[in-house]
Every structure is written in C-alpha cells, then in structure tokens.
C-alpha cells in the first residue's frame, strides 16, 4: 500500500472546502473504485513478479489454461477475450513464446490459421501463479464478510452489465 497517497476521504474533504461545486457532484464510490483498482493492480504486479510474470502474461496463460486440452485458442479469440490492444497482445505472445510458456501452431486443416497453445511448462507456471493470485484476492477482500463480498459482486455486476451487453439484474 502506498502510504504517501492522499486518502480518498481527505481528497473529498479538500474538494468540499476548495471546490464545493465539484465536491458536491463527484461520486465518492467512483473515486474509491479507482483507488481500489490502483492498489489491487499494484499488488498483483508485486505478487506475480517473483514468478517472472506480468499481469497481461498471467491473463493470457490463464485464458489458455481455462480451455479444454490442448489448451489453445486463436490469436483473434485471445484479442477479444483479454484486456490488451492488438499491439499489446503481440508483445505478450512474443515474450511468452520466447520464454517457452506458449507455442504457436498452424491449423492442420487451414494453413492460414494459427493457434496459440499452452506448453507443459506454461501450464505448470500458470497453475502456480493462479494460487498466488487467489491469495492476493483473498488478502484484498479480507476486510469484508462473506455476505459483503457477495453483495459487492452483485453491485459490480450490475454496474458492468450495460457495458458487457447484459441486462442488469434487479436490485436485491
């Protein structure tokens, strides 16, 4: 945690005093989501670093591991699944291929198509990384009770539904 960062409550107090129009209009919840994302991402980077992975690496490897054997997808499907630009995906694919975590395969029935396949080494690494990221998630959510975590999940799903093309679930 970055102790030098101004706390959201202090930021809101400062706005209320020095820019009251914005202070009344700004959403504390959105500021807290931004800050939570900062802390969550920084901790994810830190826990993956000893494994030689970056968050984008882990996302790609975990996406492949989530497929049925032989744990492969086309680069196009990976692009539409991951939070990466096409240039970012290319960079991650090259890096992971160089490290031996993935291999590119030509489709046997259509030589124009390629697949990205998780290697045995990549599978072992992503399974270790998954445990580390689960511990990271548990630590982050530890201040909440089980019921609060479930409610938070419901509220976030409701917020994301319009962006993900889903109908929001009714308030519970």
Backbone bond lengths (Angstrom), bond angles and torsions (degrees), N, CA, C in turn:
res aa  C-N    CA-C-N  psi(-1)  N-CA   C-N-CA  omega(-1)  CA-C   N-CA-C  phi
1 X - - - 1.455 - - 1.531 108.11 -
2 X 1.302 117.32 139.78 1.453 123.60 -179.84 1.524 109.12 -89.49
3 X 1.340 115.69 103.70 1.471 119.75 -177.11 1.520 111.97 -73.11
4 X 1.339 117.71 -15.05 1.453 120.86 179.96 1.523 112.79 -81.70
5 X 1.307 117.65 -16.24 1.470 120.64 179.69 1.523 109.07 -69.73
6 X 1.306 114.61 140.48 1.455 119.48 175.98 1.534 108.71 -68.53
7 X 1.291 116.78 137.50 1.463 120.94 179.18 1.530 109.64 -69.98
8 X 1.322 116.31 148.22 1.471 120.59 -179.05 1.526 110.07 -58.06
9 X 1.320 117.83 -41.49 1.476 120.48 179.76 1.526 110.88 -60.41
10 X 1.352 116.75 -39.72 1.464 120.07 178.45 1.524 110.92 -67.84
11 X 1.308 116.73 -39.12 1.463 121.18 177.05 1.524 110.77 -61.21
12 X 1.320 115.86 -44.67 1.464 120.50 179.10 1.525 111.39 -64.85
13 X 1.333 117.10 -40.92 1.468 120.63 176.98 1.524 110.77 -61.76
14 X 1.325 116.85 -43.75 1.460 120.98 179.05 1.518 111.91 -62.40
15 X 1.336 117.01 -41.18 1.461 119.94 177.24 1.522 111.23 -64.54
16 X 1.330 116.04 -42.64 1.466 119.86 -179.76 1.528 110.72 -59.71
17 X 1.321 116.79 -37.16 1.460 120.70 -178.50 1.529 112.57 -80.83
18 X 1.339 116.63 -40.77 1.458 120.18 -169.30 1.527 115.05 -105.05
19 X 1.292 116.60 -14.96 1.468 120.96 178.81 1.521 106.95 -150.34
20 X 1.313 117.17 67.50 1.462 122.02 -171.14 1.530 113.91 -58.12
21 X 1.326 117.33 -32.10 1.472 118.72 -179.50 1.530 110.06 -62.23
22 X 1.324 116.16 -44.35 1.466 119.85 178.05 1.531 110.08 -73.74
23 X 1.299 116.67 -40.15 1.463 121.13 -179.68 1.518 113.20 -55.70
24 X 1.357 116.02 -36.23 1.465 120.06 178.89 1.533 111.44 -78.69
25 X 1.323 117.04 -27.94 1.470 120.81 -173.00 1.530 113.50 -91.90
26 X 1.310 116.73 -26.94 1.472 119.75 -173.24 1.525 110.64 -71.23
27 X 1.311 116.11 147.52 1.460 121.04 179.79 1.527 110.57 -92.24
28 X 1.312 118.01 112.66 1.459 119.91 176.32 1.541 111.77 -58.00
29 X 1.317 116.75 -35.05 1.473 120.03 -179.41 1.518 111.21 -62.29
30 X 1.337 117.20 -41.22 1.462 119.94 -179.90 1.526 110.10 -67.73
31 X 1.322 117.46 -42.18 1.467 119.47 176.60 1.527 110.50 -59.39
32 X 1.317 116.50 -41.06 1.466 119.72 179.94 1.528 111.52 -68.62
33 X 1.334 117.55 -34.24 1.470 120.05 174.81 1.529 110.34 -63.79
34 X 1.334 116.62 -44.95 1.467 120.04 177.32 1.525 110.93 -57.93
35 X 1.317 116.62 -47.99 1.462 120.67 -177.09 1.527 111.15 -67.59
36 X 1.335 117.11 -40.92 1.471 119.95 177.79 1.528 109.88 -60.66
37 X 1.330 116.22 -41.31 1.464 120.03 178.93 1.529 110.61 -62.64
38 X 1.325 117.46 -40.83 1.472 120.89 177.69 1.521 111.08 -58.10
39 X 1.337 116.32 -50.96 1.461 120.69 -178.06 1.530 111.20 -65.68
40 X 1.308 116.43 -41.98 1.460 120.89 -178.87 1.524 110.22 -62.89
41 X 1.325 117.02 -45.41 1.462 120.86 -178.76 1.536 111.26 -67.10
42 X 1.332 117.03 -43.40 1.470 120.52 179.70 1.524 110.33 -60.66
43 X 1.326 117.46 -41.04 1.455 120.15 179.06 1.522 110.66 -68.99
44 X 1.330 117.84 -37.70 1.467 120.81 177.47 1.527 110.40 -61.01
45 X 1.322 116.98 -44.71 1.467 121.09 177.09 1.527 109.53 -57.13
46 X 1.327 116.54 -45.41 1.465 121.21 -177.71 1.527 112.67 -64.99
47 X 1.321 118.35 -39.99 1.470 119.46 -177.30 1.532 112.06 -77.52
48 X 1.328 117.69 -25.30 1.465 120.11 178.33 1.533 112.95 -84.25
49 X 1.326 116.70 -25.07 1.467 121.34 -176.53 1.535 113.14 -53.13
50 X 1.347 120.21 -46.13 1.472 118.77 -179.94 1.539 113.86 -61.22
51 X 1.313 116.76 -21.61 1.464 120.55 177.85 1.532 111.79 -88.94
52 X 1.326 116.58 -1.29 1.459 120.74 -179.16 1.519 113.16 77.09
53 X 1.324 116.48 20.78 1.460 120.84 -177.73 1.520 111.30 -114.30
54 X 1.306 114.52 154.08 1.454 123.25 170.24 1.528 106.83 -111.14
55 X 1.338 118.47 161.04 1.470 119.18 -178.40 1.531 114.10 -53.80
56 X 1.329 118.42 -40.65 1.462 120.57 178.46 1.518 112.53 -64.04
57 X 1.343 116.14 -35.93 1.469 120.92 176.21 1.525 109.80 -61.98
58 X 1.340 114.55 -48.84 1.463 119.21 -178.47 1.524 111.07 -61.75
59 X 1.329 117.29 -43.96 1.464 120.44 179.76 1.523 111.13 -57.26
60 X 1.334 116.45 -45.36 1.460 119.94 -178.89 1.527 110.75 -65.87
61 X 1.323 116.99 -48.34 1.473 120.21 -179.62 1.531 111.17 -61.64
62 X 1.336 116.98 -41.70 1.467 120.49 -179.94 1.524 110.91 -67.10
63 X 1.324 117.14 -35.47 1.465 120.51 177.42 1.519 110.34 -63.81
64 X 1.329 116.59 -42.89 1.466 119.68 177.35 1.526 110.86 -66.06
65 X 1.334 116.81 -42.15 1.474 120.55 -178.77 1.522 110.87 -64.78
66 X 1.312 117.54 -25.57 1.459 122.09 179.36 1.522 113.81 -77.74
67 X 1.328 116.80 -1.90 1.463 121.57 178.11 1.525 109.67 -93.08
68 X 1.328 117.30 158.90 1.470 118.18 174.79 1.533 109.71 -66.71
69 X 1.342 117.71 154.58 1.463 119.68 176.70 1.518 109.73 -53.19
70 X 1.283 118.80 137.47 1.472 130.51 17.35 1.526 114.65 -93.19
71 X 1.316 119.28 30.43 1.467 123.61 174.33 1.535 111.54 55.32
72 X 1.322 115.46 61.39 1.460 118.56 -178.86 1.518 111.82 -140.40
73 X 1.335 114.12 154.03 1.468 123.15 176.74 1.521 108.21 -147.71
74 X 1.306 115.54 163.25 1.462 119.50 173.74 1.523 108.78 -79.08
75 X 1.330 117.69 154.44 1.464 119.90 175.46 1.533 112.31 -57.77
76 X 1.320 117.36 -32.97 1.472 120.24 179.36 1.520 111.15 -64.56
77 X 1.322 117.21 -44.19 1.469 120.56 178.40 1.523 109.57 -64.99
78 X 1.321 117.42 -41.09 1.467 120.11 177.09 1.527 110.99 -59.93
79 X 1.310 116.56 -43.20 1.469 121.09 179.46 1.528 110.84 -59.12
80 X 1.329 116.83 -42.74 1.471 120.30 -178.14 1.532 112.55 -76.93
81 X 1.321 116.92 -15.79 1.458 121.52 -177.92 1.525 112.51 -92.68
82 X 1.321 116.48 -36.76 1.459 121.56 -171.18 1.525 112.07 -93.60
83 X 1.317 116.00 162.91 1.462 122.31 176.79 1.526 109.07 -91.68
84 X 1.339 116.40 56.19 1.457 121.85 -178.80 1.521 109.91 -130.87
85 X 1.320 115.91 147.79 1.460 120.30 171.35 1.528 107.57 -73.77
86 X 1.328 117.34 168.40 1.472 118.57 179.00 1.524 110.04 -63.98
87 X 1.345 117.61 -38.42 1.464 120.15 176.71 1.518 111.91 -65.85
88 X 1.334 116.52 -39.28 1.461 120.88 177.30 1.514 111.52 -64.46
89 X 1.332 116.67 -40.16 1.463 120.91 178.16 1.520 110.15 -62.87
90 X 1.329 117.35 -44.88 1.457 120.85 179.44 1.521 110.60 -58.89
91 X 1.324 116.72 -43.64 1.467 121.70 179.40 1.538 110.90 -61.56
92 X 1.324 116.78 -46.22 1.463 120.88 -179.28 1.536 110.07 -65.85
93 X 1.325 117.27 -43.09 1.470 120.30 178.97 1.528 111.12 -59.27
94 X 1.321 116.74 -45.44 1.474 120.22 179.71 1.516 111.16 -62.31
95 X 1.323 116.10 -43.93 1.466 121.15 -178.67 1.531 110.79 -63.14
96 X 1.327 116.68 -48.35 1.467 120.42 -177.72 1.521 112.01 -68.83
97 X 1.316 116.81 -33.15 1.465 120.19 176.45 1.530 109.76 -67.91
98 X 1.317 116.22 -43.92 1.474 121.22 178.66 1.532 110.91 -59.55
99 X 1.332 117.00 -37.54 1.467 121.78 -179.28 1.532 112.84 -80.33
100 X 1.333 117.33 -7.89 1.460 120.51 177.78 1.514 114.56 85.85
101 X 1.344 118.29 14.37 1.466 121.70 -179.31 1.525 112.41 -85.39
102 X 1.330 116.13 -25.19 1.468 121.33 178.17 1.516 108.99 -135.76
103 X 1.331 115.34 162.38 1.460 122.59 172.17 1.515 107.85 -133.38
104 X 1.312 115.09 150.17 1.465 119.77 173.32 1.518 107.28 -99.10
105 X 1.323 114.63 136.58 1.462 121.28 179.83 1.516 108.99 -125.01
106 X 1.311 116.24 144.57 1.460 120.90 173.11 1.517 107.75 -86.17
107 X 1.316 116.23 138.10 1.457 121.95 178.88 1.534 108.58 -63.45
108 X 1.323 117.71 128.28 1.470 119.53 -178.08 1.529 113.37 -65.66
109 X 1.314 118.18 -26.67 1.466 120.51 -177.11 1.523 113.36 -96.96
110 X 1.344 117.19 -15.13 1.463 121.35 179.81 1.524 108.06 -146.43
111 X 1.313 115.71 98.09 1.474 121.70 -173.77 1.529 112.96 -62.17
112 X 1.333 117.72 -13.43 1.472 120.31 178.16 1.517 111.62 -79.01
113 X 1.325 117.65 -19.88 1.476 121.80 -177.04 1.521 110.70 -95.55
114 X 1.318 113.74 147.86 1.455 120.00 175.36 1.517 109.98 -125.18
115 X 1.314 114.38 155.36 1.451 121.70 173.06 1.519 108.46 -122.23
116 X 1.324 115.37 154.04 1.456 122.46 171.45 1.521 105.20 -109.24
117 X 1.338 116.16 124.18 1.461 120.90 -176.12 1.522 109.98 -120.91
118 X 1.308 115.57 138.70 1.453 122.70 175.99 1.528 108.91 -73.17
119 X 1.331 117.11 130.30 1.460 120.47 176.00 1.532 109.21 -82.22
120 X 1.314 116.69 169.45 1.471 120.68 176.29 1.526 109.69 -60.26
121 X 1.310 116.31 -42.06 1.466 121.57 177.70 1.530 110.19 -61.59
122 X 1.319 117.20 -43.84 1.462 121.57 178.08 1.517 111.82 -63.88
123 X 1.330 116.57 -38.34 1.464 120.77 178.81 1.525 110.62 -64.25
124 X 1.320 117.00 -44.68 1.465 120.23 178.91 1.529 110.99 -61.75
125 X 1.330 115.84 -42.85 1.462 119.77 -179.03 1.526 111.85 -66.20
126 X 1.322 117.62 -45.93 1.469 119.77 -177.05 1.522 110.88 -66.93
127 X 1.314 118.00 -30.67 1.466 119.63 177.23 1.530 110.82 -69.40
128 X 1.348 117.57 -37.21 1.477 120.16 173.69 1.525 110.13 -66.65
129 X 1.322 116.11 -43.52 1.463 120.97 -179.32 1.528 111.16 -63.47
130 X 1.319 116.79 -35.08 1.469 119.93 179.19 1.527 110.40 -61.63
131 X 1.324 117.40 -40.51 1.461 120.18 178.44 1.529 110.87 -64.05
132 X 1.321 116.27 -41.17 1.466 121.07 179.26 1.532 110.13 -63.97
133 X 1.329 116.96 -41.51 1.469 119.15 -178.97 1.522 111.49 -72.32
134 X 1.327 117.41 -31.37 1.470 118.95 175.19 1.523 110.69 -65.28
135 X 1.331 116.84 -41.22 1.466 120.37 175.99 1.527 110.54 -61.79
136 X 1.317 116.08 -41.05 1.473 122.39 178.15 1.534 110.01 -60.36
137 X 1.320 117.64 -44.16 1.467 121.25 179.30 1.525 111.22 -65.95
138 X 1.320 116.10 -43.20 1.471 119.54 179.33 1.527 111.05 -60.74
139 X 1.339 116.64 -43.22 1.468 120.41 178.39 1.519 111.16 -61.10
140 X 1.314 116.41 -43.37 1.461 120.59 -177.59 1.525 111.07 -64.77
141 X 1.318 117.12 -40.36 1.468 121.33 -176.44 1.529 113.52 -90.12
142 X 1.317 117.34 -0.97 1.468 121.45 -176.76 1.527 114.28 -54.75
143 X 1.345 120.74 -34.05 1.468 118.67 179.76 1.530 114.04 -66.40
144 X 1.324 117.66 -13.51 1.466 121.11 -177.81 1.519 111.30 -99.65
145 X 1.325 115.50 146.59 1.463 119.85 173.14 1.527 108.68 -74.13
146 X 1.292 116.49 169.49 1.462 121.11 177.54 1.527 110.90 -58.49
147 X 1.329 116.69 -43.69 1.465 120.81 179.58 1.537 110.68 -64.93
148 X 1.322 116.71 -38.75 1.469 119.89 178.84 1.533 111.12 -67.40
149 X 1.333 116.87 -38.90 1.473 120.02 177.08 1.525 110.29 -63.11
150 X 1.318 116.60 -42.01 1.465 120.83 178.51 1.527 110.77 -63.91
151 X 1.317 117.27 -42.52 1.466 121.14 179.14 1.528 111.05 -66.67
152 X 1.321 116.77 -41.23 1.462 120.91 176.42 1.528 110.06 -58.99
153 X 1.309 116.76 -43.99 1.463 120.82 178.37 1.528 110.73 -60.51
154 X 1.323 116.72 -43.64 1.470 120.33 178.66 1.527 111.64 -61.82
155 X 1.323 115.98 -44.59 1.467 119.82 -179.35 1.529 111.85 -65.85
156 X 1.317 117.15 -41.78 1.463 120.02 178.65 1.529 110.97 -66.85
157 X 1.327 116.87 -38.62 1.468 120.11 176.29 1.527 110.00 -61.50
158 X 1.301 116.57 -40.21 1.465 121.74 178.72 1.536 110.48 -64.69
159 X 1.329 116.87 -40.76 1.463 120.64 177.97 1.531 111.77 -65.78
160 X 1.322 117.06 -39.16 1.460 121.41 -175.64 1.524 113.55 -81.95
161 X 1.311 117.64 -20.63 1.473 121.48 -174.01 1.529 113.80 -51.01
162 X 1.325 120.54 -48.15 1.468 118.92 -179.11 1.530 113.31 -63.69
163 X 1.334 117.29 -29.27 1.464 121.36 -179.20 1.524 111.65 -80.95
164 X 1.318 115.91 -22.75 1.458 120.18 -177.58 1.522 112.10 -104.06
165 X 1.350 115.47 14.43 1.455 119.88 175.53 1.509 114.95 68.89
166 X 1.319 116.34 29.15 1.456 120.79 -179.82 1.513 109.29 -116.33
167 X 1.304 115.15 159.10 1.459 120.23 174.21 1.512 107.97 -83.53
168 X 1.331 117.98 125.46 1.468 118.68 178.45 1.519 111.09 -58.58
169 X 1.338 114.34 140.86 1.458 119.15 175.83 1.522 108.32 -72.30
170 X 1.319 117.47 147.46 1.469 118.95 178.85 1.521 110.64 -62.02
171 X 1.335 115.52 150.94 1.473 120.20 177.69 1.515 109.67 -57.21
172 X 1.317 113.60 140.93 1.472 118.28 -179.42 1.501 109.94 -113.78
